[in-house]
Amino acid sequence: MNLPNMIEAKKRDKEVLIVNYDYSDVKIDSSLIGKKFFVRTYGCQMNEHDGEKIKGVLISQGLIECASLEESDLAILNTCAIRENAHDKVFGFMGLVKKMKESKPNLLLGICGCMAQEECVVNEIKSKYKYVDFVFGTHNLDNMINVINERVRSGKQNIEVYSILGNVCEGIPEKRESKYSAWVDIILGCDKFCTYCIVPYTRGTQRSRHYKYIISEVNNLKSLGYKEITLLGQNVNAYGKDLYDDYNLANLLSDVSNTGIERIRFVTSHPWDFTDEMVDVIAKCDNVMPYVHLPIQSGSNRILKLMGRKYTREEYLKLYNKIREKVKGVSITTDIIVGFPGETEEDFQYTLDIVNECKFDGAFTFVFSPREGTPAAKLNDNVSVNEKNKRLYKLNEIVNKYSNESNQKCVNSIMKCLVIGKSEKDNNKYMGYTENMKLVNIVSSIDVIGEIIDVRIDEAKSFSLNGTRIEDC
């Protein structure tokens, strides 16, 4: 049994060699071959891609994916630690599993992901959730089968979580959720240590994949018919800093562009590492999509400093305007936290001011959620819950206004959309995304799933567009 340790997770040692190694296949206990499994994933795109790997590993061992917990013999919750409500959802779901295990005692329950890396969470699981069969973290997903096998062999709760810098494992089996759009990890972990963020503790140090593996993966996805890839990282802009002296994200974007795959995206960016060279590559490469997610978090320099963001509002605006000026048709979205400890009405007004100046195409907005073990959790949180919610409501009104204005500009234009499936709101329509990442519900007389098509935009709402396939107009 190995338990997480937040003090160890915070340590960084640039002298330690990060190991890149190949996945080693381990056979699962024979009693589980042919059994059904269910995976529920919470959180970011990185978690979603981890979920694809968890499924891929289990399928490679002869297990069968099912659509519900009720059908399963093995259930794994792939968790997120970024906010309190993510914790609540996981523990709530675990309560459902407890009831199910009363009538289905052989059901195995596993917890993994970022919550599994938190000391307080694992301590709670050990003391109050003894029916959880196994726990593994973000650093040993490739060793998941051994963790499960030990639980089956011993009959005891097995916890294997490592608070280490982390390494890079290549070749983990994956079960892609889409046939047309794929996630591609390029850098794991984070060294920014924003004061409110748990990710550097749960994901380890920044460590880049060798670019040859990334290019090979993209070429393989292209050969399989994928139209779009998204390069993933907690901070993609830091790609290569730990590995190369003269190769960075701008170089990688250019090389991935040269593969000829039709669409390339990347998330998430930290303004600190966003270089002029990157802006130029996005501007000149037609298959690098004109969409940038650029979190600001706050418009107040005082709050940005308390957050440990290492840039000012003025520096952010300079970068923002550079991207707007150089990248034709670009959409820029952002993240904003309200109610950070000590945020005054004046600080909040600075945030509203920068939203009014930037007129973002969209924003993910959140009330501050303290994460145990982070510096911000120790600050005097003197903003009332009522005031935080009032600020969030006011912010969302302005964000939604500009999102709607941005979308209204698209009406009567022709936009290229990658169609990914049936519309969630109307099964008679299709759903796709424009080059600048706007969601479109599409009328089409034929099945266009998996195709990049021209769509006339007929109507705009705050969060989506309605359109018609150009041949049906």
Residue pairs with C-beta under 8 A, 6 or more apart in sequence:
1 158
1 159
1 160
2 159
2 160
2 161
2 162
3 119
3 122
3 123
3 159
3 161
4 116
4 117
4 118
4 119
4 122
4 137
4 161
4 162
4 163
5 119
5 163
6 118
6 119
6 163
6 201
6 373
8 163
8 164
9 117
9 163
9 164
9 200
9 201
9 202
9 204
10 193
10 200
10 201
11 165
12 165
12 191
12 205
13 165
16 165
18 165
18 166
18 167
18 168
18 205
18 207
18 242
19 167
19 168
20 167
20 168
20 169
20 170
20 209
20 210
21 167
21 168
21 169
21 170
22 169
22 170
22 171
23 142
23 169
23 170
23 171
23 172
23 173
24 142
25 60
26 143
26 145
26 146
26 149
27 61
27 145
28 58
28 61
28 62
28 63
28 145
28 148
28 149
29 148
29 149
29 152
29 153
31 152
32 61
32 63
32 73
32 74
32 148
32 152
33 61
33 62
33 63
34 62
34 63
34 64
35 63
35 64
35 73
35 74
36 63
36 64
36 65
36 66
36 71
36 72
36 73
36 74
37 55
37 58
37 63
37 64
37 65
37 66
37 72
37 73
37 74
37 75
37 76
38 65
38 66
38 67
38 68
38 69
38 71
38 72
38 74
38 75
38 76
39 51
39 54
39 55
39 58
39 65
39 75
39 76
39 78
40 69
40 75
40 76
40 77
40 78
40 93
41 47
41 48
41 50
41 51
41 78
41 113
42 77
42 78
42 79
42 80
42 86
42 89
42 90
42 113
43 78
43 79
43 80
43 81
43 82
43 86
43 113
43 114
44 80
44 82
44 268
45 183
45 230
45 232
45 267
46 185
46 203
46 232
46 233
46 234
47 78
47 79
47 80
47 113
47 114
48 177
48 183
49 174
49 183
49 185
49 232
50 78
50 112
50 113
50 138
50 141
51 78
52 174
52 175
52 176
52 177
52 183
53 141
53 172
53 173
53 174
54 76
54 78
54 112
54 141
54 144
55 65
55 174
55 175
56 172
56 173
56 174
56 175
57 141
57 142
57 144
57 145
57 172
57 173
58 65
58 74
59 65
59 173
59 175
60 173
61 145
63 74
65 175
66 72
69 75
69 96
69 97
69 100
70 100
72 107
73 106
73 107
73 108
74 107
74 108
74 110
74 148
75 97
75 107
75 108
75 109
75 110
76 109
76 110
76 111
76 112
77 90
77 93
77 94
77 109
77 110
77 111
77 112
77 113
78 112
78 113
79 86
79 90
79 111
79 112
79 113
79 114
79 115
79 116
80 86
80 113
80 114
80 115
81 87
81 113
81 114
81 115
81 117
81 118
81 121
81 198
81 199
81 202
81 371
82 114
82 197
82 198
82 199
82 369
82 371
83 366
83 369
84 369
84 370
85 369
86 115
87 115
87 121
90 111
90 115
94 109
94 111
94 129
94 132
97 107
97 109
97 131
98 129
98 131
100 107
101 107
101 109
101 131
108 133
108 134
108 148
108 151
108 152
109 131
109 132
109 133
109 134
110 132
110 133
110 134
110 135
110 136
110 147
110 148
111 125
111 132
111 134
111 135
112 135
112 136
112 137
112 138
112 141
112 144
113 137
113 138
114 138
114 198
114 199
114 202
114 203
115 121
115 202
116 122
116 135
116 136
116 137
116 138
116 161
117 137
117 138
117 139
117 161
117 163
117 201
117 202
117 203
118 198
118 201
118 202
118 372
118 373
119 372
119 373
120 372
120 373
122 135
122 159
122 161
125 132
125 135
125 159
126 157
126 159
130 157
132 157
133 151
133 157
133 158
134 147
134 148
134 150
134 151
134 157
134 158
134 159
134 160
135 147
135 157
135 158
135 159
135 160
135 161
136 143
136 144
136 147
136 160
136 161
137 160
137 161
137 162
137 202
138 166
138 202
138 203
138 204
139 161
139 162
139 164
139 166
139 167
139 204
140 147
140 160
140 161
140 162
141 169
141 172
142 169
142 172
143 160
146 160
147 158
147 160
150 158
150 160
151 157
151 158
163 201
164 204
165 189
165 204
165 205
165 207
166 188
166 189
166 203
166 204
166 205
166 207
167 207
168 188
168 207
168 208
168 209
170 209
170 213
176 182
178 420
179 225
179 226
179 450
180 225
180 226
180 227
180 228
180 418
180 420
180 449
180 450
181 226
181 227
181 228
181 229
181 230
181 263
181 418
181 420
182 221
182 226
182 228
182 229
182 230
183 229
183 230
183 232
184 214
184 217
184 218
184 221
184 229
184 230
184 231
184 232
185 209
185 232
185 233
186 208
186 209
186 214
186 231
186 232
186 233
186 236
186 239
186 249
186 252
186 266
187 206
187 207
187 208
187 209
187 233
187 234
187 235
187 236
187 238
187 239
188 203
188 204
188 206
188 207
188 209
188 233
188 234
189 200
189 203
189 204
189 205
189 206
189 207
189 234
190 197
190 199
190 200
190 203
190 205
190 206
190 234
190 235
190 238
191 200
191 205
191 206
191 238
192 200
192 235
192 270
192 272
192 308
192 310
193 200
193 308
194 297
194 307
194 308
194 309
195 306
195 307
195 308
195 374
195 375
195 376
195 379
196 307
196 337
196 340
196 368
196 370
196 371
196 374
196 376
197 371
197 374
198 371
198 373
198 374
199 234
201 373
201 374
203 234
205 242
206 235
206 238
206 241
206 242
207 242
207 243
208 238
208 239
208 240
208 241
208 242
208 243
208 244
210 243
211 240
211 247
211 251
211 252
211 255
214 231
214 252
214 256
215 255
215 256
215 259
218 229
218 256
218 259
218 261
219 259
221 229
221 261
222 259
222 260
222 261
225 450
226 261
227 261
227 262
227 263
227 418
227 450
227 452
228 261
228 262
228 263
228 264
228 265
228 418
229 256
229 261
229 263
229 264
229 265
230 264
230 265
230 266
230 267
231 239
231 252
231 253
231 256
231 264
231 265
231 266
231 267
232 266
232 267
233 239
233 266
233 267
233 268
234 268
235 268
235 269
235 270
235 273
236 249
236 266
236 267
236 268
236 269
237 249
237 269
237 270
237 272
237 273
237 274
237 275
237 278
238 249
238 270
238 273
239 248
239 249
239 252
240 247
240 248
240 249
240 251
240 252
241 248
241 273
248 275
248 277
249 266
249 273
249 275
249 278
250 275
250 277
250 278
250 280
250 281
253 264
253 266
253 278
253 281
253 282
253 285
253 288
254 281
254 285
256 264
257 264
257 281
257 285
257 287
257 288
260 287
261 287
262 287
262 452
263 287
263 289
263 418
263 435
263 452
264 285
264 287
264 288
264 289
265 289
265 291
265 437
267 293
268 293
268 295
269 292
269 293
269 294
269 295
270 295
271 294
271 295
271 296
271 309
271 311
271 315
271 316
271 319
272 309
272 310
272 311
274 294
274 319
276 322
279 322
279 323
279 326
279 327
280 326
281 288
282 288
282 290
282 292
282 323
282 326
282 327
282 330
283 326
283 327
283 328
289 435
289 436
289 437
290 327
290 328
290 329
290 330
290 331
290 435
290 436
291 330
291 331
291 332
291 333
291 435
291 436
291 437
292 323
292 327
292 330
292 331
292 332
292 333
293 332
293 333
293 334
293 335
294 316
294 319
294 320
294 323
294 332
294 333
294 334
295 334
295 335
295 336
296 313
296 316
296 334
296 335
296 336
296 354
296 358
297 303
297 304
297 307
297 309
297 335
297 336
297 337
298 304
298 307
298 309
298 336
298 337
298 340
298 343
298 347
298 350
298 351
299 313
299 347
299 350
299 351
299 352
299 353
299 354
299 355
300 313
300 343
300 346
300 347
300 348
300 350
300 351
301 312
301 313
301 350
302 347
303 340
303 342
303 343
303 347
303 350
304 311
304 312
304 313
306 340
306 341
306 342
306 376
306 379
307 337
307 340
307 376
308 375
313 350
313 354
316 354
317 354
317 357
317 358
320 332
320 358
323 330
323 332
324 330
324 332
329 435
329 436
330 436
331 361
331 362
331 406
331 436
331 437
331 438
332 358
332 360
332 361
333 360
333 361
333 362
333 363
333 364
333 437
334 358
334 360
334 362
334 363
334 364
335 363
335 364
335 365
335 366
336 351
336 355
336 363
336 364
336 365
336 366
336 395
336 399
337 365
337 366
337 367
337 368
338 348
338 351
338 365
338 366
338 367
338 368
338 388
338 391
338 392
338 395
339 367
339 368
339 383
339 387
339 388
339 391
339 392
340 368
340 376
340 383
341 368
341 376
341 379
341 380
341 381
341 382
341 383
342 379
342 380
342 382
342 383
343 368
343 383
348 391
351 395
352 394
352 395
352 398
355 363
355 395
355 398
355 399
355 402
356 398
359 402
359 405
359 406
360 399
360 402
360 403
361 402
361 403
361 406
361 436
361 438
362 399
362 403
362 406
362 463
363 399
363 403
365 392
365 395
365 396
365 399
366 392
367 388
367 389
367 392
368 376
368 381
368 383
368 388
370 376
370 377
370 381
371 377
400 462
400 463
403 462
403 463
404 460
404 461
404 462
407 438
407 460
407 461
407 462
407 463
407 464
407 465
408 460
410 434
410 438
410 457
410 460
410 465
411 457
411 458
411 459
411 460
412 456
412 457
412 458
413 456
413 457
414 454
414 455
414 456
414 457
414 470
415 434
415 435
415 438
415 440
415 454
415 455
415 457
415 465
415 467
416 434
416 435
416 452
416 453
416 454
416 455
417 432
417 433
417 434
417 440
417 442
417 452
417 453
417 454
417 455
417 467
418 432
418 433
418 451
418 452
419 430
419 431
419 432
419 442
419 444
419 448
419 449
419 450
419 451
419 452
419 453
420 431
420 432
420 433
420 449
420 450
421 430
421 431
421 449
422 429
422 430
422 431
422 449
423 429
423 430
423 431
423 441
423 442
424 431
425 441
426 441
429 441
429 442
429 443
429 444
430 441
430 442
430 444
430 448
430 449
431 439
431 440
431 441
431 442
432 439
432 440
432 442
432 453
432 455
433 439
433 440
434 440
434 455
434 465
438 464
438 465
439 463
439 464
439 465
440 455
440 457
440 464
440 465
440 466
440 467
441 464
441 465
441 466
441 467
442 448
442 453
442 455
442 466
442 467
442 468
442 469
443 466
443 467
443 468
443 469
443 472
444 453
444 468
444 469
444 472
445 469
445 471
445 472
446 469
448 469
453 469
453 470
454 469
454 470
455 467
455 468
455 469
455 470
456 467
456 468
456 470
456 473
457 465
457 466
457 467
458 466
458 467
458 468
459 465
459 466
459 467
460 466
